[in-house]
Structures are given as structure tokens and as C-alpha cells.
């Protein structure tokens, strides 16, 4: 019996009446009547609200304002935003169309600096556009080609998450007590999720999985989004505050950690949501395996190590206020980096759609990228 829930994820009962989650369609971002529709992640879990974007500028604003977030998801959004910009263009020739296209590329590239998937997706779209332009494609042909490529970026991301989920599930013990930080789920990707994709795949493989979700201050992606996804998948979920991680591990309640990534340097250093480094240090101290799950589009070979990863700093109000309520006194300075860098030395494995990369990451990441280029 198929029972779609409010997320659009189909639940299927097997013969022994144990429910298994099967990814169907999470409406993170999609086309609808010629515009881009995305769930407003700022409103979850209280309300499911959808935002309609009619221009690349509106897509860029949605990325900047965190309507949509998560490295793979904003890459997909950028690709679709470029297609949207061309779809609405009234350019009379390819030169004018190219001017509009590259202007939109620059606009979207300026939205958030840390997540490399954003720049990967824009670079991919630029290459496809340039090749078609050199081949003499018409404005209509270019529009069709770019939209098809954007759809491929979306579909490939979902397929990658499913594949890395299968690889990562093999790392979990039969009774997995998992800690995850931030939200690396279907909401942060084209669908299914990276870190949560591993969790979902482990459940589908028949493993018993209980998840501890860090609240992930200050934007509360874990408390609001990760818990929202997992509860609707009927996966055992407990929300903890970020400061509880050490005590939780000391009590023996965690036996594996899996997180996502916004950028992976060539040496295996990983940028992820602020607080990830602390989780990794605690995991090492308590001899708990610490895994990163991300598609190969997150690997940035041009960045030698974590010191070269740009770290976005966000509005102080995210820390000083919770909604309309002020939490800090006037005059107190606020430091609000959105990400931190976890050194490769603290990471036991990086799970990609092409397998699990192990130290030394300078070698294994190259091999994963080589497999991606030679299907």
C-alpha cells in the first residue's frame, strides 16, 4: 500500500508490516507554470509555505535570504534560475541573450560564498551555453538547451544522493545511534539528501536507526528541518542542543556521526555548518566514527586546504534575536560565521556517489572525481 505523506515521500509497507521509507518527491524546488517554486525553509516546521520566483534576481534573493539553503540545493536553484532568466528573455539575438545570461551568472554567484556547489553549477551552465553559442545555436535552441541542462543538474543531484546513501548505509552498524548536525536532507539537496540520504538508505536496508539531531544554532536547521524530515519518515528522532554533544557521547548514546558538506578541499578538509568542527573533535575524543556525506560536486580541487575556504559571516541579528525576541543586551558584539572547517585528520571517511573516500584524501578524492568523469 502506497501512502504519500505531506512531504511527498511515499511510505511502503513490506510483508512483515515493517514500514520502509522510499524517496518519491520532496518539493524542495520545482518548475510550475513556467516559474520556479520552492518551499520556504524559514517557515518550517510551523508552516509549509511556497515561494514563486519569476526571475534570476528573485532566485538569488531566495538563496541569500535562506528561503532555500544547503550546498547542493542552491546549486540546483542557480542552474534553474539561469534557465528561468533565459526562458523570460526577449533578446533579439544570441549576443544580447549571452549578455543577459552572463549577467545572471554573476548575480547568482554573488549570493553565498562558501558552498562550492553553487559555483560548480554556474560553471557547468556556462560551459554548456558557450559550447552551444560557438556551435551557432539560435536563441530558441539555447533556451531549450539551458533548461534541459538545469533539469539534468536537479535529476543528477537526486541520483547522486541516492547512490551515496547506499554507500554510506554500509558504514552503519545494525543498531545505529546516529548524530547529525545541521540539515543535509532532502531540503538541502535536489531531493533525498546527503547525510540524511545515508540515514534513509540505512533504514531502507533494514537497519535499526535512531537519530540525534543537533539544533544547530543560530538558524536551527537541525531542530526545524532535520527533525521535520525524519519525523515524517517515521525515523526515531531526538533533538538536542549543540552544547549537549559531549555529554551525549560520554553517555554512550552515539555510535556513528554523519554530516553534510558545503565545500571539500583537495586535502579533505571540510567546510560545513558552524559547530561541525566541535562535533568532530568530540567524536575523535570518544572514538566514534565521523563521516561526511556529499556528492563529488562539493569537492574543490582548486582549494588546497581548509585555510583557503571563504567563510560567510551572516547578520548579527540571527544570534542576537529569536524571531522578535531579543536575546543579547545592547552593546554586546556578535560574531556569526555560518560555517567552520573540520580538518581531514578528524574525518574517517567522505561518502560520495562513487564510493567512500578514505585517508589519505588527496588520493581518494581524486579517484572519486576520476570515476565521476568516466561513467
Secondary structure, DSSP 8 states (H G I E B T S, - for coil): -EEE-TTS-EEEE-TTS-EEEE-----SEEEETTEEEEE-TTSTTT---EEEE-SHHHHHHHHHTTSS-SHHHHHHHHHHHHHHHHHT---SSHHHHHHHHHHHHHHHHTS-SS-HHHHHHHHHHHHHHHHHHHTT--HHHHHHHHHHHHHHHHHHHHHHHHHHHHHHHTTS-SEEEEEE-S--BGGGSSSSBSHHHHHHHHHHTT-EEEEEEE--TTTTHIIIIIHHHHHHTT-EEEEE-GGGHHHHHHTT--SEEEE--SEEETTS-EEEETTHHHHHHHHHHTT--EEEE--GGGEETTS-SGGGS---B--THHHHEETTEE-S-TT-----BSEEEE-GGG-SEEEETTEEE-SSHHHHHHHHHHHHH--
